[in-house]
């Protein structure tokens, strides 16, 4: 059995499912093209705008052997069709995977861009495959805290007081019975400052006999 320092692993990003390639690829192509954008600016010439580095792409080929051979890196490798179905399932799920190649700096989250396979004509049962993986970049949405200024509660409007225009025969005693259902509450009407001032100004006798002297036409506040 060959014992290379390189081990090719593809796994789910949480590492719950793993697949080690039983036969190492002869090479792995890593592309990292520039995404810089050139813009022609009038009277200034070409200006290059530097962009963020694009995602890396990894491409390699190998095969899943139906039988053991000196090329197989470990004992009891997965059955070819079982390994093929696992990668296909991962591709369909569109969930991020992880590519790890021991002995190198390759340990990155990836997505399956393409996966093609065929039966190797030289060895019945072997399934050869070509796979292209693209670096997966996790995006964390930026959250912005916004303080919403709560409007100050408006004070409840003061209830408008009732008024009563005095007619002949009215008394504070009678008005208290009418508005408060209790004639003994007549002093509420008398003690209202504007009422008291008006009644005393109209007749000084109200100083000795509070509220006794009221006259038609006067407008009293009913507190």
Buried (B, 14 or more C-beta within 10 A) or exposed (E): EEEEEBBBBBBBEEEEEEBBBBBBBEEBEEEEEEEEEEEEEEEEEEEEEEEEEBBBBBBBBBBBBBEEEEEBBEEEBBEBEEBBEBBEEBBEEEBBBBBBBEEEEBEBBBBBEEBEBEBBEEBEEBBBBBBBBBBBEEEEEEEEEEEEEEEEEEEEEEEEEEEBEBEEEBBBBEBBBEBBEEBEBBEBBBEBEEBBEBBBEBEEEBEEEBBBBBEEEBEBBBE
